[in-house]
Amino acid sequence: MASGTRNIRMLLSQDCFDLLADAMCVFSKNSAKFQSLRSTVQHACKQSRSVEFDRKYIDQFVAEHPVDGKVAVWLEVKPDWIDDYDEMRRNIARISGKTLHDKVVIPFVVHLAQVKRLY
């Protein structure tokens, strides 16, 4: 069930920031419309719900993409897509066997959508 708006503030590594920026660029080019971080993550959450992945894939992503850094990123998750975001968070937690922070979930979901060419 949808709840209120969630504001997520993260300090990301340059690598994860680049990953998000590249996905925004690809999504913008493919849709022929400038896409924000919000719209990119929203689309990734919605489109990636049916994509299968395993714990090894999550662990590999985390090992290859350090998330902690100094790049400030802010994301507003609104009620119209919070259920999709929370579903992806729960799915990732279930598969990985642990709860991951937003600063891991967001780049992972965007990466997943980009690798599967869902933009």
N, C-alpha and C positions, 0 to 999 in steps of 0.2 A: 504494500500500500504506500502510495506517495506521501511524503511529508514535506516540510518546508525546504527552503533553499539552503544549501550547504556551501559555505565558502571554504575553499581549500587553499592554503598558502604553503608553499614548499620551497626549500632551497635545494636545487638540483645541480648535478654535475654538468659540465659543459657538454659532455657526451649525450646525456639524456635531453638537455635543452636542444641540441642539434637534431636529435631524433624527432622531437616534437615539431621543430621548425620545418624539417624536411617533409614530414607527413602533412603539415598544413600546406606546404607548397604543392605537393603532389595532388592533394585533395582539391586545392584551388584550381590547378591546371585542368584536372579531369572534369571538374564540374563547371568550368568556365565562369566561376564566381569566387571572389575572395572569401576564404574560409578562416574563421577565427580558431583559436585553440579550443574554445568551448564547442563549436560546431564540429571540429575534427574529432575530439574525444567523444562527443555525443554520437556521432556517426559510427565511430569505432566500436563503442559499446553495443549499439543496436545491431550492427552487422556481424560482430564477432560472437554473438550468443551461441550460434550453432557450430562454431569452429571447435574442433577437438584438438586438445593438446594434453601433454602429460607433465608429471612433476619434473622429469628430466629437462623438458623444454623450458620450464619456468626457471629451474636452477641454472641452466645454461645462460639464459637471458640475464639473470642477476649477476652471474660470474663475469659476463662479457660487458656489462653496462653498469659500472658503479653509479649509484644514484646520489650519494651525498656530495654536495658542492655549495657554491656561493651564488648561483644564479637564482634570483628570486622569481618565482612563477606563482601566479594567482589564477584560480579557476573557480567559477561559480557554477555549481550543479543545481539546476532549477527543478522544481517539481515535475515538469513535463518529461524529464528523462532520468530522474533520480532512481526510479525502479530498475532501469536498464543498467545503470552504473552499479547499484547495490547488488544486482544479480551477478554481474561480472566479478565483483569483489568476493562474493560468497563462493562462486565457482572456483576462482583462483585459490581461495583459502582451503576449500575442500580438496582440491587436487594437490596442492603443495603441502597440505598438512599443517599449515601455519597461517596466521593472519599477517598479511603484508600491508605496510603503510601505503597511503595514497601515492606517495612519491615513487613507489615501485609499481603499483597497479596501473596508474595512468600511462607511464611510458610502455609498460608491457602490453596493454590493450591496444595502444596506438601501433606499436611494433607488429603485433599479431595481425591487425587489420591491413597494415601496409604489406607485410610479407605475403598475405593471402590475397592481395590485390583487391581489397574490398572498397577502395576509394575510387 
